[in-house]
Amino acid sequence: MEGRVLRKLFLGFIQIHILHHAKEHPIFGVWMIEELREHGYEIGAGTLYPILHNMESDGLLLKEERNVEGKIRKYYTTTEKGNMVLIEARKKAYELFKEIKDE
């Protein structure tokens, strides 16, 4: 039960993280999985790819397919809507952090 609750909570953090990196440069799934692991998120392809697809469907990410060594790799960048959501999410995250941080 506790793991499921934390997973749902962290989903929002993961989406903000995706938007942050997709704004900096095009990202692809395997790279994002490794990046998230560096920050303590144990997430697999079966979880990440549906998140990316949903974010694309919501108009937050734009997908571009590129041929990389004979294989099609999907790269994601933020849309204008994704950039606006990221700005708002940063404000909300900052306010939340200020309120809950240890003193």
Backbone as numpy.savetxt, mean C-alpha at the origin, in Angstrom:
# Nx Ny Nz CAx CAy CAz Cx Cy Cz
-8.49 -14.95 16.98 -9.31 -13.75 16.98 -8.45 -12.49 16.98
-7.49 -12.41 17.90 -6.66 -11.22 18.00 -5.87 -10.96 16.72
-5.35 -12.01 16.11 -4.60 -11.87 14.86 -5.46 -11.30 13.75
-6.71 -11.73 13.70 -7.63 -11.25 12.66 -7.94 -9.77 12.87
-8.11 -9.37 14.11 -8.41 -7.97 14.41 -7.21 -7.10 14.03
-6.00 -7.52 14.41 -4.81 -6.76 14.05 -4.63 -6.69 12.54
-4.90 -7.79 11.86 -4.76 -7.83 10.40 -5.67 -6.80 9.74
-6.91 -6.71 10.24 -7.85 -5.72 9.69 -7.38 -4.30 9.98
-6.84 -4.08 11.17 -6.33 -2.77 11.53 -5.14 -2.39 10.65
-4.23 -3.32 10.46 -3.01 -3.05 9.70 -3.28 -2.90 8.21
-4.41 -3.37 7.73 -4.73 -3.23 6.30 -4.71 -1.77 5.88
-5.23 -0.89 6.70 -5.21 0.53 6.39 -3.79 1.07 6.33
-2.95 0.63 7.28 -1.54 1.05 7.27 -0.84 0.58 6.01
-1.13 -0.64 5.61 -0.52 -1.21 4.40 -0.93 -0.40 3.17
-2.19 -0.02 3.10 -2.66 0.75 1.95 -1.99 2.13 1.91
-1.82 2.75 3.05 -1.12 4.04 3.09 0.32 3.86 2.64
0.93 2.78 3.10 2.31 2.48 2.72 2.42 2.29 1.20
1.47 1.57 0.63 1.46 1.36 -0.82 1.34 2.69 -1.55
0.41 3.53 -1.13 0.24 4.83 -1.77 1.51 5.67 -1.67
2.13 5.65 -0.51 3.37 6.41 -0.31 4.44 6.01 -1.33
4.68 4.72 -1.45 5.74 4.27 -2.37 5.33 4.40 -3.83
4.06 4.17 -4.13 3.61 4.29 -5.53 3.63 5.73 -5.99
3.62 6.67 -5.05 3.76 8.08 -5.42 5.22 8.40 -5.72
6.14 7.78 -4.98 7.57 8.04 -5.17 8.09 7.47 -6.48
7.64 6.25 -6.83 8.10 5.56 -8.04 7.16 4.39 -8.32
7.13 3.90 -9.55 6.29 2.73 -9.84 6.72 1.54 -8.98
5.74 0.84 -8.43 6.01 -0.33 -7.60 5.44 -1.57 -8.27
5.95 -2.73 -7.89 5.37 -4.00 -8.32 5.28 -4.91 -7.11
4.45 -5.94 -7.23 4.08 -6.77 -6.10 5.20 -7.32 -5.25
6.15 -8.01 -5.87 7.22 -8.65 -5.10 8.04 -7.60 -4.35
8.32 -6.48 -5.00 9.07 -5.41 -4.33 8.29 -4.91 -3.12
6.97 -4.73 -3.29 6.15 -4.21 -2.20 6.08 -5.19 -1.04
6.00 -6.47 -1.33 6.01 -7.49 -0.27 7.29 -7.38 0.54
8.42 -7.26 -0.14 9.71 -7.15 0.55 9.79 -5.86 1.36
9.30 -4.76 0.81 9.29 -3.48 1.52 8.44 -3.57 2.78
7.28 -4.15 2.66 6.41 -4.28 3.83 7.03 -5.17 4.90
7.70 -6.22 4.48 8.38 -7.11 5.45 9.44 -6.36 6.23
10.13 -5.43 5.58 11.15 -4.63 6.28 10.54 -3.80 7.40
9.23 -3.57 7.31 8.54 -2.78 8.32 7.68 -3.64 9.24
7.91 -4.96 9.21 7.24 -5.86 10.14 5.91 -6.43 9.69
5.51 -6.18 8.44 4.26 -6.74 7.94 4.56 -8.05 7.21
4.02 -9.14 7.72 4.16 -10.44 7.05 2.96 -10.62 6.14
3.15 -10.30 4.89 2.06 -10.32 3.92 2.51 -11.11 2.70
1.64 -11.94 2.19 1.96 -12.75 1.03 1.27 -12.22 -0.21
1.61 -12.83 -1.34 1.04 -12.42 -2.62 -0.48 -12.56 -2.63
-0.99 -13.59 -1.98 -2.43 -13.83 -1.94 -3.20 -12.75 -1.21
-2.51 -11.99 -0.39 -3.12 -10.85 0.31 -2.84 -9.56 -0.44
-1.59 -9.37 -0.88 -1.21 -8.11 -1.50 -1.90 -7.85 -2.83
-1.93 -8.84 -3.71 -2.47 -8.59 -5.05 -3.95 -8.19 -5.04
-4.78 -8.81 -4.20 -6.17 -8.29 -4.12 -6.24 -6.85 -3.60
-5.34 -6.49 -2.69 -5.31 -5.11 -2.20 -4.97 -4.17 -3.35
-3.94 -4.52 -4.13 -3.55 -3.69 -5.27 -4.69 -3.57 -6.28
-5.35 -4.69 -6.56 -6.46 -4.68 -7.53 -7.61 -3.82 -7.02
-7.92 -3.93 -5.72 -9.00 -3.11 -5.15 -8.64 -1.63 -5.18
-7.39 -1.31 -4.89 -6.96 0.08 -4.92 -7.02 0.62 -6.35
-6.70 -0.23 -7.31 -6.83 0.17 -8.72 -8.30 0.40 -9.07
-9.16 -0.52 -8.66 -10.60 -0.39 -8.93 -11.19 0.86 -8.29
-10.65 1.23 -7.13 -11.12 2.42 -6.42 -10.55 3.71 -7.01
-9.70 3.58 -8.02 -9.14 4.75 -8.68 -7.95 5.37 -7.96
-7.34 4.62 -7.05 -6.19 5.13 -6.30 -4.87 4.83 -6.98
-4.83 3.74 -7.74 -3.61 3.31 -8.43 -3.88 3.13 -9.91
-2.85 3.37 -10.69 -2.89 3.13 -12.13 -1.90 2.01 -12.43
-2.35 1.01 -13.17 -1.52 -0.15 -13.49 -0.94 0.00 -14.90
0.35 -0.35 -15.01 1.01 -0.38 -16.31 1.73 -1.71 -16.42
1.48 -2.43 -17.50 2.15 -3.72 -17.72 3.41 -3.49 -18.54
4.53 -4.05 -18.05 5.80 -3.94 -18.75 6.40 -5.32 -18.94
7.08 -5.49 -20.04 7.79 -6.74 -20.31 9.16 -6.66 -19.64
9.39 -7.53 -18.67 10.65 -7.57 -17.95 11.22 -8.98 -18.12
12.29 -9.07 -18.91 12.95 -10.34 -19.18 11.96 -11.40 -19.68
11.09 -10.99 -20.59 10.15 -11.92 -21.21 8.89 -12.18 -20.41
8.77 -11.57 -19.23 7.57 -11.76 -18.41 6.87 -10.42 -18.24
5.56 -10.48 -18.15 4.78 -9.26 -17.93 4.76 -8.95 -16.43
5.22 -7.77 -16.09 5.20 -7.31 -14.70 4.27 -6.11 -14.62
3.43 -6.10 -13.60 2.48 -5.01 -13.40 3.07 -4.00 -12.43
3.18 -2.77 -12.90 3.68 -1.67 -12.08 2.51 -0.76 -11.73
2.56 -0.24 -10.52 1.49 0.63 -10.04 2.05 1.99 -9.63
1.33 3.04 -10.00 1.63 4.39 -9.56 0.33 5.01 -9.05
0.46 6.06 -8.25 -0.75 6.70 -7.74 -1.40 7.54 -8.82
-2.70 7.62 -8.73 -3.48 8.54 -9.56 -3.60 9.86 -8.79
-4.21 10.84 -9.40 -4.46 12.11 -8.70 -5.32 11.85 -7.46
-6.33 11.00 -7.60 -7.18 10.65 -6.45 -6.34 9.97 -5.37
-5.45 9.07 -5.78 -4.57 8.39 -4.82 -3.68 9.37 -4.08
-3.17 10.37 -4.80 -2.34 11.40 -4.17 -3.14 12.20 -3.15
-4.38 12.53 -3.48 -5.23 13.29 -2.55 -5.56 12.45 -1.32
-5.84 11.18 -1.51 -6.13 10.29 -0.39 -4.90 10.17 0.50
-3.73 10.08 -0.10 -2.48 9.98 0.67 -2.27 11.23 1.52
-2.50 12.40 0.94 -2.35 13.65 1.70 -3.27 13.63 2.92
-4.52 13.25 2.70 -5.49 13.21 3.81 -5.11 12.14 4.84
-4.66 10.98 4.36 -4.27 9.90 5.27 -3.07 10.31 6.12
-2.13 11.04 5.53 -0.97 11.51 6.29 -1.41 12.46 7.41
-2.34 13.36 7.10 -2.85 14.28 8.12 -3.50 13.52 9.27
-4.36 12.57 8.91 -5.07 11.79 9.93 -4.10 10.93 10.74
-3.13 10.32 10.08 -2.15 9.48 10.78 -1.32 10.32 11.73
-0.95 11.52 11.31 -0.15 12.41 12.16 -0.95 12.82 13.41
-2.21 13.18 13.20 -3.06 13.55 14.33 -3.23 12.37 15.29
-3.45 11.18 14.75 -3.60 9.99 15.58 -2.32 9.71 16.36
-1.18 9.79 15.68 0.10 9.54 16.34 0.31 10.51 17.50
0.02 11.78 17.27 0.19 12.78 18.34 -0.67 12.44 19.55
-1.85 11.89 19.30 -2.76 11.59 20.39 -2.38 10.32 21.16
-1.89 9.31 20.45 -1.68 8.02 21.11 -0.23 7.74 21.51
0.70 8.59 21.11 2.11 8.31 21.41 2.35 8.32 22.92
3.33 7.54 23.32 3.71 7.49 24.73 4.38 8.80 25.13
4.09 9.25 26.29 4.71 10.51 26.75 5.81 10.21 27.73
